[in-house]
């Protein structure tokens, strides 16, 4: 499977919503941990709710089907979102989530 994000599967309304959610998700990232096949993003929890995060994952999976998503939610630590994929995915993720 090629590593190319394709926004065509998103409707105009979904595209606007996706842009809003990714902006809020980016702003909520407080820590990034490197993985061999991706990154784990630790979230502050104030910028995007869990239902919104699930909505973003659903939209993102339509345009980037090569990504694997893992969401970890617990009362004992911040929410963590792991994004993984095939070789080359880390370059795409660095573009999507530039360092602050």
mmCIF file as gemmi writes it, N, C-alpha and C atoms, coordinates in Angstrom:
data_model
loop_
_atom_site.group_PDB
_atom_site.id
_atom_site.type_symbol
_atom_site.label_atom_id
_atom_site.label_alt_id
_atom_site.label_comp_id
_atom_site.label_asym_id
_atom_site.label_entity_id
_atom_site.label_seq_id
_atom_site.pdbx_PDB_ins_code
_atom_site.Cartn_x
_atom_site.Cartn_y
_atom_site.Cartn_z
_atom_site.occupancy
_atom_site.B_iso_or_equiv
_atom_site.pdbx_formal_charge
_atom_site.auth_seq_id
_atom_site.auth_asym_id
_atom_site.pdbx_PDB_model_num
ATOM 1 N N . UNK Axp A 1 ? 0.843 -1.175 0 1 0 ? 1 A 1
ATOM 2 C CA . UNK Axp A 1 ? 0 0 0 1 0 ? 1 A 1
ATOM 3 C C . UNK Axp A 1 ? 0.897 1.25 0 1 0 ? 1 A 1
ATOM 4 N N . UNK Axp A 2 ? 0.657 2.174 -0.917 1 0 ? 2 A 1
ATOM 5 C CA . UNK Axp A 2 ? 1.483 3.386 -0.959 1 0 ? 2 A 1
ATOM 6 C C . UNK Axp A 2 ? 1.218 4.284 0.251 1 0 ? 2 A 1
ATOM 7 N N . UNK Axp A 3 ? 2.24 5.028 0.626 1 0 ? 3 A 1
ATOM 8 C CA . UNK Axp A 3 ? 2.113 5.938 1.759 1 0 ? 3 A 1
ATOM 9 C C . UNK Axp A 3 ? 1.808 7.328 1.206 1 0 ? 3 A 1
ATOM 10 N N . UNK Axp A 4 ? 0.54 7.554 0.915 1 0 ? 4 A 1
ATOM 11 C CA . UNK Axp A 4 ? 0.081 8.826 0.386 1 0 ? 4 A 1
ATOM 12 C C . UNK Axp A 4 ? -1.256 9.164 1.033 1 0 ? 4 A 1
ATOM 13 N N . UNK Axp A 5 ? -1.346 10.364 1.59 1 0 ? 5 A 1
ATOM 14 C CA . UNK Axp A 5 ? -2.622 10.822 2.128 1 0 ? 5 A 1
ATOM 15 C C . UNK Axp A 5 ? -3.459 11.359 0.977 1 0 ? 5 A 1
ATOM 16 N N . UNK Axp A 6 ? -4.707 10.954 0.931 1 0 ? 6 A 1
ATOM 17 C CA . UNK Axp A 6 ? -5.613 11.344 -0.132 1 0 ? 6 A 1
ATOM 18 C C . UNK Axp A 6 ? -6.887 11.896 0.505 1 0 ? 6 A 1
ATOM 19 N N . UNK Axp A 7 ? -7.088 13.201 0.414 1 0 ? 7 A 1
ATOM 20 C CA . UNK Axp A 7 ? -8.253 13.831 1.033 1 0 ? 7 A 1
ATOM 21 C C . UNK Axp A 7 ? -9.524 13.681 0.205 1 0 ? 7 A 1
ATOM 22 N N . UNK Axp A 8 ? -9.44 13.09 -0.974 1 0 ? 8 A 1
ATOM 23 C CA . UNK Axp A 8 ? -10.613 12.949 -1.843 1 0 ? 8 A 1
ATOM 24 C C . UNK Axp A 8 ? -11.767 12.162 -1.217 1 0 ? 8 A 1
ATOM 25 N N . UNK Axp A 9 ? -11.503 11.133 -0.378 1 0 ? 9 A 1
ATOM 26 C CA . UNK Axp A 9 ? -12.626 10.419 0.22 1 0 ? 9 A 1
ATOM 27 C C . UNK Axp A 9 ? -13.472 11.277 1.181 1 0 ? 9 A 1
ATOM 28 N N . UNK Axp A 10 ? -12.938 12.423 1.621 1 0 ? 10 A 1
ATOM 29 C CA . UNK Axp A 10 ? -13.669 13.282 2.55 1 0 ? 10 A 1
ATOM 30 C C . UNK Axp A 10 ? -14.58 14.241 1.78 1 0 ? 10 A 1
ATOM 31 N N . UNK Axp A 11 ? -15.806 14.396 2.269 1 0 ? 11 A 1
ATOM 32 C CA . UNK Axp A 11 ? -16.708 15.39 1.691 1 0 ? 11 A 1
ATOM 33 C C . UNK Axp A 11 ? -16.211 16.783 2.079 1 0 ? 11 A 1
ATOM 34 N N . UNK Axp A 12 ? -16.775 17.809 1.493 1 0 ? 12 A 1
ATOM 35 C CA . UNK Axp A 12 ? -16.382 19.185 1.819 1 0 ? 12 A 1
ATOM 36 C C . UNK Axp A 12 ? -16.601 19.463 3.305 1 0 ? 12 A 1
ATOM 37 N N . UNK Axp A 13 ? -17.704 18.992 3.845 1 0 ? 13 A 1
ATOM 38 C CA . UNK Axp A 13 ? -17.997 19.184 5.269 1 0 ? 13 A 1
ATOM 39 C C . UNK Axp A 13 ? -16.998 18.423 6.13 1 0 ? 13 A 1
ATOM 40 N N . UNK Axp A 14 ? -16.698 17.191 5.745 1 0 ? 14 A 1
ATOM 41 C CA . UNK Axp A 14 ? -15.723 16.395 6.493 1 0 ? 14 A 1
ATOM 42 C C . UNK Axp A 14 ? -14.327 17.014 6.419 1 0 ? 14 A 1
ATOM 43 N N . UNK Axp A 15 ? -13.988 17.593 5.288 1 0 ? 15 A 1
ATOM 44 C CA . UNK Axp A 15 ? -12.673 18.217 5.129 1 0 ? 15 A 1
ATOM 45 C C . UNK Axp A 15 ? -12.523 19.392 6.1 1 0 ? 15 A 1
ATOM 46 N N . UNK Axp A 16 ? -13.55 20.209 6.211 1 0 ? 16 A 1
ATOM 47 C CA . UNK Axp A 16 ? -13.528 21.337 7.15 1 0 ? 16 A 1
ATOM 48 C C . UNK Axp A 16 ? -13.426 20.827 8.581 1 0 ? 16 A 1
ATOM 49 N N . UNK Axp A 17 ? -14.201 19.818 8.903 1 0 ? 17 A 1
ATOM 50 C CA . UNK Axp A 17 ? -14.175 19.256 10.259 1 0 ? 17 A 1
ATOM 51 C C . UNK Axp A 17 ? -12.811 18.639 10.561 1 0 ? 17 A 1
ATOM 52 N N . UNK Axp A 18 ? -12.251 17.918 9.618 1 0 ? 18 A 1
ATOM 53 C CA . UNK Axp A 18 ? -10.94 17.301 9.78 1 0 ? 18 A 1
ATOM 54 C C . UNK Axp A 18 ? -9.889 18.367 10.057 1 0 ? 18 A 1
ATOM 55 N N . UNK Axp A 19 ? -9.919 19.46 9.298 1 0 ? 19 A 1
ATOM 56 C CA . UNK Axp A 19 ? -8.948 20.547 9.489 1 0 ? 19 A 1
ATOM 57 C C . UNK Axp A 19 ? -9.074 21.147 10.888 1 0 ? 19 A 1
ATOM 58 N N . UNK Axp A 20 ? -10.295 21.327 11.361 1 0 ? 20 A 1
ATOM 59 C CA . UNK Axp A 20 ? -10.512 21.859 12.718 1 0 ? 20 A 1
ATOM 60 C C . UNK Axp A 20 ? -9.954 20.893 13.758 1 0 ? 20 A 1
ATOM 61 N N . UNK Axp A 21 ? -10.279 19.624 13.621 1 0 ? 21 A 1
ATOM 62 C CA . UNK Axp A 21 ? -9.849 18.63 14.606 1 0 ? 21 A 1
ATOM 63 C C . UNK Axp A 21 ? -8.338 18.449 14.618 1 0 ? 21 A 1
ATOM 64 N N . UNK Axp A 22 ? -7.688 18.417 13.457 1 0 ? 22 A 1
ATOM 65 C CA . UNK Axp A 22 ? -6.239 18.229 13.435 1 0 ? 22 A 1
ATOM 66 C C . UNK Axp A 22 ? -5.541 19.431 14.064 1 0 ? 22 A 1
ATOM 67 N N . UNK Axp A 23 ? -6.082 20.616 13.863 1 0 ? 23 A 1
ATOM 68 C CA . UNK Axp A 23 ? -5.513 21.798 14.504 1 0 ? 23 A 1
ATOM 69 C C . UNK Axp A 23 ? -5.611 21.724 16.012 1 0 ? 23 A 1
ATOM 70 N N . UNK Axp A 24 ? -6.748 21.286 16.504 1 0 ? 24 A 1
ATOM 71 C CA . UNK Axp A 24 ? -6.947 21.148 17.946 1 0 ? 24 A 1
ATOM 72 C C . UNK Axp A 24 ? -6.099 20.021 18.518 1 0 ? 24 A 1
ATOM 73 N N . UNK Axp A 25 ? -5.955 18.93 17.761 1 0 ? 25 A 1
ATOM 74 C CA . UNK Axp A 25 ? -5.119 17.821 18.198 1 0 ? 25 A 1
ATOM 75 C C . UNK Axp A 25 ? -3.658 18.252 18.28 1 0 ? 25 A 1
ATOM 76 N N . UNK Axp A 26 ? -3.183 18.91 17.238 1 0 ? 26 A 1
ATOM 77 C CA . UNK Axp A 26 ? -1.791 19.399 17.24 1 0 ? 26 A 1
ATOM 78 C C . UNK Axp A 26 ? -1.525 20.282 18.453 1 0 ? 26 A 1
ATOM 79 N N . UNK Axp A 27 ? -2.458 21.173 18.756 1 0 ? 27 A 1
ATOM 80 C CA . UNK Axp A 27 ? -2.292 22.102 19.882 1 0 ? 27 A 1
ATOM 81 C C . UNK Axp A 27 ? -2.294 21.379 21.219 1 0 ? 27 A 1
ATOM 82 N N . UNK Axp A 28 ? -2.905 20.211 21.293 1 0 ? 28 A 1
ATOM 83 C CA . UNK Axp A 28 ? -3.034 19.463 22.544 1 0 ? 28 A 1
ATOM 84 C C . UNK Axp A 28 ? -1.836 18.553 22.826 1 0 ? 28 A 1
ATOM 85 N N . UNK Axp A 29 ? -0.965 18.341 21.843 1 0 ? 29 A 1
ATOM 86 C CA . UNK Axp A 29 ? 0.197 17.463 22.026 1 0 ? 29 A 1
ATOM 87 C C . UNK Axp A 29 ? 1.212 18.143 22.948 1 0 ? 29 A 1
ATOM 88 N N . UNK Axp A 30 ? 1.583 17.434 24.028 1 0 ? 30 A 1
ATOM 89 C CA . UNK Axp A 30 ? 2.567 17.976 24.979 1 0 ? 30 A 1
ATOM 90 C C . UNK Axp A 30 ? 3.882 17.204 24.959 1 0 ? 30 A 1
ATOM 91 N N . UNK Axp A 31 ? 3.857 16 24.409 1 0 ? 31 A 1
ATOM 92 C CA . UNK Axp A 31 ? 5.073 15.187 24.374 1 0 ? 31 A 1
ATOM 93 C C . UNK Axp A 31 ? 4.976 14.211 23.205 1 0 ? 31 A 1
ATOM 94 N N . UNK Axp A 32 ? 6.116 13.998 22.541 1 0 ? 32 A 1
ATOM 95 C CA . UNK Axp A 32 ? 6.182 13.047 21.428 1 0 ? 32 A 1
ATOM 96 C C . UNK Axp A 32 ? 7.264 12.027 21.753 1 0 ? 32 A 1
ATOM 97 N N . UNK Axp A 33 ? 6.907 10.752 21.638 1 0 ? 33 A 1
ATOM 98 C CA . UNK Axp A 33 ? 7.858 9.667 21.872 1 0 ? 33 A 1
ATOM 99 C C . UNK Axp A 33 ? 8.059 8.919 20.566 1 0 ? 33 A 1
ATOM 100 N N . UNK Axp A 34 ? 9.308 8.726 20.22 1 0 ? 34 A 1
ATOM 101 C CA . UNK Axp A 34 ? 9.68 8.039 18.99 1 0 ? 34 A 1
ATOM 102 C C . UNK Axp A 34 ? 9.45 6.537 19.116 1 0 ? 34 A 1
ATOM 103 N N . UNK Axp A 35 ? 8.893 5.94 18.082 1 0 ? 35 A 1
ATOM 104 C CA . UNK Axp A 35 ? 8.743 4.49 17.956 1 0 ? 35 A 1
ATOM 105 C C . UNK Axp A 35 ? 9.464 4.061 16.683 1 0 ? 35 A 1
ATOM 106 N N . UNK Axp A 36 ? 9.834 2.802 16.571 1 0 ? 36 A 1
ATOM 107 C CA . UNK Axp A 36 ? 10.491 2.35 15.336 1 0 ? 36 A 1
ATOM 108 C C . UNK Axp A 36 ? 9.623 2.579 14.089 1 0 ? 36 A 1
ATOM 109 N N . UNK Axp A 37 ? 8.312 2.51 14.244 1 0 ? 37 A 1
ATOM 110 C CA . UNK Axp A 37 ? 7.404 2.612 13.1 1 0 ? 37 A 1
ATOM 111 C C . UNK Axp A 37 ? 6.402 3.76 13.224 1 0 ? 37 A 1
ATOM 112 N N . UNK Axp A 38 ? 6.72 4.77 14.03 1 0 ? 38 A 1
ATOM 113 C CA . UNK Axp A 38 ? 5.811 5.901 14.193 1 0 ? 38 A 1
ATOM 114 C C . UNK Axp A 38 ? 6.135 6.719 15.423 1 0 ? 38 A 1
ATOM 115 N N . UNK Axp A 39 ? 5.084 7.273 16.023 1 0 ? 39 A 1
ATOM 116 C CA . UNK Axp A 39 ? 5.238 8.117 17.202 1 0 ? 39 A 1
ATOM 117 C C . UNK Axp A 39 ? 4.072 7.917 18.152 1 0 ? 39 A 1
ATOM 118 N N . UNK Axp A 40 ? 4.328 8.205 19.443 1 0 ? 40 A 1
ATOM 119 C CA . UNK Axp A 40 ? 3.269 8.292 20.448 1 0 ? 40 A 1
ATOM 120 C C . UNK Axp A 40 ? 3.155 9.754 20.826 1 0 ? 40 A 1
ATOM 121 N N . UNK Axp A 41 ? 1.934 10.269 20.775 1 0 ? 41 A 1
ATOM 122 C CA . UNK Axp A 41 ? 1.648 11.652 21.118 1 0 ? 41 A 1
ATOM 123 C C . UNK Axp A 41 ? 0.901 11.673 22.449 1 0 ? 41 A 1
ATOM 124 N N . UNK Axp A 42 ? 1.488 12.339 23.428 1 0 ? 42 A 1
ATOM 125 C CA . UNK Axp A 42 ? 0.848 12.493 24.728 1 0 ? 42 A 1
ATOM 126 C C . UNK Axp A 42 ? 0.054 13.792 24.684 1 0 ? 42 A 1
ATOM 127 N N . UNK Axp A 43 ? -1.2 13.726 25.117 1 0 ? 43 A 1
ATOM 128 C CA . UNK Axp A 43 ? -2.103 14.856 24.989 1 0 ? 43 A 1
ATOM 129 C C . UNK Axp A 43 ? -2.385 15.507 26.338 1 0 ? 43 A 1
ATOM 130 N N . UNK Axp A 44 ? -2.5 16.829 26.333 1 0 ? 44 A 1
ATOM 131 C CA . UNK Axp A 44 ? -2.814 17.583 27.542 1 0 ? 44 A 1
ATOM 132 C C . UNK Axp A 44 ? -4.248 17.309 27.98 1 0 ? 44 A 1
ATOM 133 N N . UNK Axp A 45 ? -5.134 17.134 27.015 1 0 ? 45 A 1
ATOM 134 C CA . UNK Axp A 45 ? -6.511 16.778 27.341 1 0 ? 45 A 1
ATOM 135 C C . UNK Axp A 45 ? -7.483 17.93 27.381 1 0 ? 45 A 1
ATOM 136 N N . UNK Axp A 46 ? -7.034 19.15 27.173 1 0 ? 46 A 1
ATOM 137 C CA . UNK Axp A 46 ? -7.949 20.272 27.218 1 0 ? 46 A 1
ATOM 138 C C . UNK Axp A 46 ? -8.381 20.79 25.864 1 0 ? 46 A 1
ATOM 139 N N . UNK Axp A 47 ? -7.642 20.428 24.824 1 0 ? 47 A 1
ATOM 140 C CA . UNK Axp A 47 ? -7.903 20.991 23.505 1 0 ? 47 A 1
ATOM 141 C C . UNK Axp A 47 ? -8.817 20.182 22.619 1 0 ? 47 A 1
ATOM 142 N N . UNK Axp A 48 ? -8.927 18.888 22.912 1 0 ? 48 A 1
ATOM 143 C CA . UNK Axp A 48 ? -9.762 18.004 22.098 1 0 ? 48 A 1
ATOM 144 C C . UNK Axp A 48 ? -10.333 16.922 23.014 1 0 ? 48 A 1
ATOM 145 N N . UNK Axp A 49 ? -11.62 16.689 22.893 1 0 ? 49 A 1
ATOM 146 C CA . UNK Axp A 49 ? -12.276 15.683 23.738 1 0 ? 49 A 1
ATOM 147 C C . UNK Axp A 49 ? -12.065 14.283 23.159 1 0 ? 49 A 1
ATOM 148 N N . UNK Axp A 50 ? -12.341 13.277 23.966 1 0 ? 50 A 1
ATOM 149 C CA . UNK Axp A 50 ? -12.208 11.894 23.464 1 0 ? 50 A 1
ATOM 150 C C . UNK Axp A 50 ? -13.151 11.607 22.295 1 0 ? 50 A 1
ATOM 151 N N . UNK Axp A 51 ? -14.422 12.036 22.352 1 0 ? 51 A 1
ATOM 152 C CA . UNK Axp A 51 ? -15.273 11.811 21.174 1 0 ? 51 A 1
ATOM 153 C C . UNK Axp A 51 ? -14.744 12.511 19.922 1 0 ? 51 A 1
ATOM 154 N N . UNK Axp A 52 ? -14.179 13.705 20.085 1 0 ? 52 A 1
ATOM 155 C CA . UNK Axp A 52 ? -13.611 14.41 18.942 1 0 ? 52 A 1
ATOM 156 C C . UNK Axp A 52 ? -12.362 13.702 18.429 1 0 ? 52 A 1
ATOM 157 N N . UNK Axp A 53 ? -11.571 13.176 19.339 1 0 ? 53 A 1
ATOM 158 C CA . UNK Axp A 53 ? -10.387 12.42 18.949 1 0 ? 53 A 1
ATOM 159 C C . UNK Axp A 53 ? -10.792 11.178 18.157 1 0 ? 53 A 1
ATOM 160 N N . UNK Axp A 54 ? -11.825 10.5 18.615 1 0 ? 54 A 1
ATOM 161 C CA . UNK Axp A 54 ? -12.331 9.327 17.877 1 0 ? 54 A 1
ATOM 162 C C . UNK Axp A 54 ? -12.855 9.744 16.5 1 0 ? 54 A 1
ATOM 163 N N . UNK Axp A 55 ? -13.491 10.89 16.426 1 0 ? 55 A 1
ATOM 164 C CA . UNK Axp A 55 ? -13.979 11.404 15.14 1 0 ? 55 A 1
ATOM 165 C C . UNK Axp A 55 ? -12.803 11.697 14.204 1 0 ? 55 A 1
ATOM 166 N N . UNK Axp A 56 ? -11.729 12.31 14.751 1 0 ? 56 A 1
ATOM 167 C CA . UNK Axp A 56 ? -10.551 12.581 13.93 1 0 ? 56 A 1
ATOM 168 C C . UNK Axp A 56 ? -9.938 11.274 13.412 1 0 ? 56 A 1
ATOM 169 N N . UNK Axp A 57 ? -9.842 10.268 14.273 1 0 ? 57 A 1
ATOM 170 C CA . UNK Axp A 57 ? -9.291 8.976 13.859 1 0 ? 57 A 1
ATOM 171 C C . UNK Axp A 57 ? -10.127 8.391 12.713 1 0 ? 57 A 1
ATOM 172 N N . UNK Axp A 58 ? -11.441 8.478 12.828 1 0 ? 58 A 1
ATOM 173 C CA . UNK Axp A 58 ? -12.319 7.952 11.771 1 0 ? 58 A 1
ATOM 174 C C . UNK Axp A 58 ? -12.088 8.686 10.453 1 0 ? 58 A 1
ATOM 175 N N . UNK Axp A 59 ? -11.973 10.009 10.501 1 0 ? 59 A 1
ATOM 176 C CA . UNK Axp A 59 ? -11.738 10.786 9.285 1 0 ? 59 A 1
ATOM 177 C C . UNK Axp A 59 ? -10.34 10.534 8.726 1 0 ? 59 A 1
ATOM 178 N N . UNK Axp A 60 ? -9.347 10.519 9.603 1 0 ? 60 A 1
ATOM 179 C CA . UNK Axp A 60 ? -7.958 10.313 9.18 1 0 ? 60 A 1
ATOM 180 C C . UNK Axp A 60 ? -7.783 8.94 8.54 1 0 ? 60 A 1
ATOM 181 N N . UNK Axp A 61 ? -8.496 7.948 9.047 1 0 ? 61 A 1
ATOM 182 C CA . UNK Axp A 61 ? -8.359 6.6 8.481 1 0 ? 61 A 1
ATOM 183 C C . UNK Axp A 61 ? -8.925 6.523 7.062 1 0 ? 61 A 1
ATOM 184 N N . UNK Axp A 62 ? -9.831 7.442 6.715 1 0 ? 62 A 1
ATOM 185 C CA . UNK Axp A 62 ? -10.354 7.482 5.347 1 0 ? 62 A 1
ATOM 186 C C . UNK Axp A 62 ? -9.318 8.01 4.362 1 0 ? 62 A 1
ATOM 187 N N . UNK Axp A 63 ? -8.556 9.024 4.795 1 0 ? 63 A 1
ATOM 188 C CA . UNK Axp A 63 ? -7.606 9.636 3.858 1 0 ? 63 A 1
ATOM 189 C C . UNK Axp A 63 ? -6.19 9.071 3.987 1 0 ? 63 A 1
ATOM 190 N N . UNK Axp A 64 ? -5.882 8.415 5.08 1 0 ? 64 A 1
ATOM 191 C CA . UNK Axp A 64 ? -4.553 7.818 5.293 1 0 ? 64 A 1
ATOM 192 C C . UNK Axp A 64 ? -4.72 6.363 5.758 1 0 ? 64 A 1
ATOM 193 N N . UNK Axp A 65 ? -5.177 5.48 4.871 1 0 ? 65 A 1
ATOM 194 C CA . UNK Axp A 65 ? -5.481 4.108 5.28 1 0 ? 65 A 1
ATOM 195 C C . UNK Axp A 65 ? -4.265 3.281 5.69 1 0 ? 65 A 1
ATOM 196 N N . UNK Axp A 66 ? -3.069 3.783 5.442 1 0 ? 66 A 1
ATOM 197 C CA . UNK Axp A 66 ? -1.842 3.077 5.809 1 0 ? 66 A 1
ATOM 198 C C . UNK Axp A 66 ? -1.511 3.23 7.29 1 0 ? 66 A 1
ATOM 199 N N . UNK Axp A 67 ? -2.18 4.154 7.992 1 0 ? 67 A 1
ATOM 200 C CA . UNK Axp A 67 ? -1.897 4.388 9.408 1 0 ? 67 A 1
ATOM 201 C C . UNK Axp A 67 ? -2.587 3.363 10.303 1 0 ? 67 A 1
ATOM 202 N N . UNK Axp A 68 ? -1.918 3.032 11.39 1 0 ? 68 A 1
ATOM 203 C CA . UNK Axp A 68 ? -2.499 2.232 12.464 1 0 ? 68 A 1
ATOM 204 C C . UNK Axp A 68 ? -2.629 3.152 13.669 1 0 ? 68 A 1
ATOM 205 N N . UNK Axp A 69 ? -3.801 3.158 14.285 1 0 ? 69 A 1
ATOM 206 C CA . UNK Axp A 69 ? -4.096 4.038 15.402 1 0 ? 69 A 1
ATOM 207 C C . UNK Axp A 69 ? -4.234 3.227 16.685 1 0 ? 69 A 1
ATOM 208 N N . UNK Axp A 70 ? -3.653 3.728 17.752 1 0 ? 70 A 1
ATOM 209 C CA . UNK Axp A 70 ? -3.824 3.105 19.06 1 0 ? 70 A 1
ATOM 210 C C . UNK Axp A 70 ? -4.045 4.235 20.056 1 0 ? 70 A 1
ATOM 211 N N . UNK Axp A 71 ? -5.184 4.2 20.73 1 0 ? 71 A 1
ATOM 212 C CA . UNK Axp A 71 ? -5.548 5.222 21.694 1 0 ? 71 A 1
ATOM 213 C C . UNK Axp A 71 ? -5.519 4.608 23.081 1 0 ? 71 A 1
ATOM 214 N N . UNK Axp A 72 ? -4.781 5.24 23.986 1 0 ? 72 A 1
ATOM 215 C CA . UNK Axp A 72 ? -4.658 4.753 25.362 1 0 ? 72 A 1
ATOM 216 C C . UNK Axp A 72 ? -5.223 5.817 26.3 1 0 ? 72 A 1
ATOM 217 N N . UNK Axp A 73 ? -6.262 5.44 27.019 1 0 ? 73 A 1
ATOM 218 C CA . UNK Axp A 73 ? -6.927 6.357 27.942 1 0 ? 73 A 1
ATOM 219 C C . UNK Axp A 73 ? -6.956 5.708 29.319 1 0 ? 73 A 1
ATOM 220 N N . UNK Axp A 74 ? -6.463 6.451 30.319 1 0 ? 74 A 1
ATOM 221 C CA . UNK Axp A 74 ? -6.461 5.943 31.694 1 0 ? 74 A 1
ATOM 222 C C . UNK Axp A 74 ? -6.513 7.128 32.653 1 0 ? 74 A 1
ATOM 223 N N . UNK Axp A 75 ? -7.031 6.893 33.831 1 0 ? 75 A 1
ATOM 224 C CA . UNK Axp A 75 ? -7.079 7.942 34.846 1 0 ? 75 A 1
ATOM 225 C C . UNK Axp A 75 ? -5.706 8.222 35.435 1 0 ? 75 A 1
ATOM 226 N N . UNK Axp A 76 ? -4.77 7.29 35.302 1 0 ? 76 A 1
ATOM 227 C CA . UNK Axp A 76 ? -3.473 7.396 35.964 1 0 ? 76 A 1
ATOM 228 C C . UNK Axp A 76 ? -2.406 8.117 35.131 1 0 ? 76 A 1
ATOM 229 N N . UNK Axp A 77 ? -2.699 8.405 33.873 1 0 ? 77 A 1
ATOM 230 C CA . UNK Axp A 77 ? -1.722 9.112 33.037 1 0 ? 77 A 1
ATOM 231 C C . UNK Axp A 77 ? -2.457 9.824 31.897 1 0 ? 77 A 1
ATOM 232 N N . UNK Axp A 78 ? -1.768 10.767 31.237 1 0 ? 78 A 1
ATOM 233 C CA . UNK Axp A 78 ? -2.41 11.473 30.12 1 0 ? 78 A 1
ATOM 234 C C . UNK Axp A 78 ? -2.797 10.529 28.981 1 0 ? 78 A 1
ATOM 235 N N . UNK Axp A 79 ? -3.759 10.96 28.198 1 0 ? 79 A 1
ATOM 236 C CA . UNK Axp A 79 ? -4.164 10.213 27.016 1 0 ? 79 A 1
ATOM 237 C C . UNK Axp A 79 ? -2.998 10.152 26.042 1 0 ? 79 A 1
ATOM 238 N N . UNK Axp A 80 ? -2.821 8.995 25.431 1 0 ? 80 A 1
ATOM 239 C CA . UNK Axp A 80 ? -1.749 8.789 24.459 1 0 ? 80 A 1
ATOM 240 C C . UNK Axp A 80 ? -2.341 8.258 23.162 1 0 ? 80 A 1
ATOM 241 N N . UNK Axp A 81 ? -1.859 8.824 22.077 1 0 ? 81 A 1
ATOM 242 C CA . UNK Axp A 81 ? -2.275 8.395 20.747 1 0 ? 81 A 1
ATOM 243 C C . UNK Axp A 81 ? -1.036 7.938 19.998 1 0 ? 81 A 1
ATOM 244 N N . UNK Axp A 82 ? -1 6.655 19.649 1 0 ? 82 A 1
ATOM 245 C CA . UNK Axp A 82 ? 0.105 6.111 18.858 1 0 ? 82 A 1
ATOM 246 C C . UNK Axp A 82 ? -0.335 6.042 17.401 1 0 ? 82 A 1
ATOM 247 N N . UNK Axp A 83 ? 0.517 6.559 16.529 1 0 ? 83 A 1
ATOM 248 C CA . UNK Axp A 83 ? 0.301 6.467 15.086 1 0 ? 83 A 1
ATOM 249 C C . UNK Axp A 83 ? 1.475 5.707 14.51 1 0 ? 83 A 1
ATOM 250 N N . UNK Axp A 84 ? 1.164 4.617 13.817 1 0 ? 84 A 1
ATOM 251 C CA . UNK Axp A 84 ? 2.194 3.744 13.255 1 0 ? 84 A 1
ATOM 252 C C . UNK Axp A 84 ? 1.872 3.435 11.809 1 0 ? 84 A 1
ATOM 253 N N . UNK Axp A 85 ? 2.912 2.975 11.103 1 0 ? 85 A 1
ATOM 254 C CA . UNK Axp A 85 ? 2.69 2.591 9.722 1 0 ? 85 A 1
ATOM 255 C C . UNK Axp A 85 ? 3.935 1.984 9.12 1 0 ? 85 A 1
ATOM 256 N N . UNK Axp A 86 ? 3.892 1.773 7.816 1 0 ? 86 A 1
ATOM 257 C CA . UNK Axp A 86 ? 5.026 1.163 7.117 1 0 ? 86 A 1
ATOM 258 C C . UNK Axp A 86 ? 6.203 2.132 7.013 1 0 ? 86 A 1
ATOM 259 N N . UNK Axp A 87 ? 7.291 1.627 6.499 1 0 ? 87 A 1
ATOM 260 C CA . UNK Axp A 87 ? 8.492 2.447 6.319 1 0 ? 87 A 1
ATOM 261 C C . UNK Axp A 87 ? 8.142 3.728 5.557 1 0 ? 87 A 1
ATOM 262 N N . UNK Axp A 88 ? 8.631 4.843 6.054 1 0 ? 88 A 1
ATOM 263 C CA . UNK Axp A 88 ? 8.358 6.14 5.448 1 0 ? 88 A 1
ATOM 264 C C . UNK Axp A 88 ? 7.265 6.926 6.13 1 0 ? 88 A 1
ATOM 265 N N . UNK Axp A 89 ? 6.517 6.287 7.021 1 0 ? 89 A 1
ATOM 266 C CA . UNK Axp A 89 ? 5.391 6.963 7.66 1 0 ? 89 A 1
ATOM 267 C C . UNK Axp A 89 ? 5.846 8.073 8.604 1 0 ? 89 A 1
ATOM 268 N N . UNK Axp A 90 ? 7.011 7.922 9.185 1 0 ? 90 A 1
ATOM 269 C CA . UNK Axp A 90 ? 7.478 8.922 10.145 1 0 ? 90 A 1
ATOM 270 C C . UNK Axp A 90 ? 7.671 10.289 9.48 1 0 ? 90 A 1
ATOM 271 N N . UNK Axp A 91 ? 8.099 10.323 8.244 1 0 ? 91 A 1
ATOM 272 C CA . UNK Axp A 91 ? 8.26 11.593 7.537 1 0 ? 91 A 1
ATOM 273 C C . UNK Axp A 91 ? 6.91 12.293 7.362 1 0 ? 91 A 1
ATOM 274 N N . UNK Axp A 92 ? 5.878 11.53 7.046 1 0 ? 92 A 1
ATOM 275 C CA . UNK Axp A 92 ? 4.535 12.095 6.896 1 0 ? 92 A 1
ATOM 276 C C . UNK Axp A 92 ? 4.026 12.599 8.234 1 0 ? 92 A 1
ATOM 277 N N . UNK Axp A 93 ? 4.251 11.829 9.282 1 0 ? 93 A 1
ATOM 278 C CA . UNK Axp A 93 ? 3.794 12.239 10.607 1 0 ? 93 A 1
ATOM 279 C C . UNK Axp A 93 ? 4.513 13.5 11.085 1 0 ? 93 A 1
ATOM 280 N N . UNK Axp A 94 ? 5.768 13.658 10.759 1 0 ? 94 A 1
ATOM 281 C CA . UNK Axp A 94 ? 6.497 14.879 11.137 1 0 ? 94 A 1
ATOM 282 C C . UNK Axp A 94 ? 5.906 16.091 10.423 1 0 ? 94 A 1
ATOM 283 N N . UNK Axp A 95 ? 5.386 15.901 9.217 1 0 ? 95 A 1
ATOM 284 C CA . UNK Axp A 95 ? 4.724 16.998 8.51 1 0 ? 95 A 1
ATOM 285 C C . UNK Axp A 95 ? 3.371 17.317 9.143 1 0 ? 95 A 1
ATOM 286 N N . UNK Axp A 96 ? 2.632 16.286 9.511 1 0 ? 96 A 1
ATOM 287 C CA . UNK Axp A 96 ? 1.315 16.462 10.125 1 0 ? 96 A 1
ATOM 288 C C . UNK Axp A 96 ? 1.41 17.065 11.525 1 0 ? 96 A 1
ATOM 289 N N . UNK Axp A 97 ? 2.447 16.663 12.255 1 0 ? 97 A 1
ATOM 290 C CA . UNK Axp A 97 ? 2.641 17.106 13.636 1 0 ? 97 A 1
ATOM 291 C C . UNK Axp A 97 ? 4.022 17.715 13.791 1 0 ? 97 A 1
ATOM 292 N N . UNK Axp A 98 ? 4.223 18.922 13.247 1 0 ? 98 A 1
ATOM 293 C CA . UNK Axp A 98 ? 5.544 19.538 13.355 1 0 ? 98 A 1
ATOM 294 C C . UNK Axp A 98 ? 5.878 19.844 14.822 1 0 ? 98 A 1
ATOM 295 N N . UNK Axp A 99 ? 7.161 19.812 15.131 1 0 ? 99 A 1
ATOM 296 C CA . UNK Axp A 99 ? 7.592 20.119 16.506 1 0 ? 99 A 1
ATOM 297 C C . UNK Axp A 99 ? 7.256 21.552 16.815 1 0 ? 99 A 1
ATOM 298 N N . UNK Axp A 100 ? 6.869 21.769 18.048 1 0 ? 100 A 1
ATOM 299 C CA . UNK Axp A 100 ? 6.507 23.121 18.489 1 0 ? 100 A 1
ATOM 300 C C . UNK Axp A 100 ? 7.726 23.93 18.801 1 0 ? 100 A 1
